[in-house]
Amino acid sequence: MLKKLNEVEIKNFIERYSSYVKEDVIDVNCLEMFGLTSYLVNGHYLIADNNGKIKTTDFFLV
């Protein structure tokens, strides 16, 4: 399921993943499928959480 997080969900996201994001979180989109949860932060920073195994990618640096 693909969805844009609301303010409360963004607050919860920041509490859980703030150590992985190196900038202010303004916009977060979430995609959940097959046990993998991916977050697109501010349109360029991707955080993938595969049952606690977290990977990050910044598309500006790729």
N, C-alpha and C positions, 0 to 999 in steps of 0.2 A: 504494500500500500504506500502510495506517495502522498505526502502532505506537507504543508507549510506549518511550522510550529507557531503557536500563539505566545503571548507574553509570559504566561505561567509556565508553559512547556520550555520556552527559551531559558527561563530562570533555572528550572530543573536541569536542563542541558548544561548550563554554565557551571552549576554546582558539581556535576559529574565529570565534565570534560575540560574544565578551565585550564588544566595543566598542559593540554595538547594544543590549545589555541593561543597564538601569540599576538592577538589583536582584539579589539572590542567586538563583541558579537552583536550584530545588528539584525541579520536575517538568517534563518536556518530552515532548510528543507530536509525532510527525512524520508528514506525509502527502506521499507522492511520487506525482506523476502528470503525464504529458505534459511532462517536462523541468522541471517546477516542483516545488521542495521547500519545503514550508511547515512551520514549527515553531510550536506553541502552547506558550508558556513560562508556567508557573505559572497556567495557566487563563485568562490574559487578554492576554498580550503575544504578538503574531503577528509572526514574521519569515518573509518569503518570499524565497527565493533562486532566481532564474530564470537559471541558467547564469552566476552571478557578479553579476547585477544584483539588489541586495538592497534590499528595501522593508520598513519596520517600521510597525506600528500597535499602539497600546495601547488595548484596548477599554474600559478604565476612563475614558479621557479622551474617548472618542467620544460 
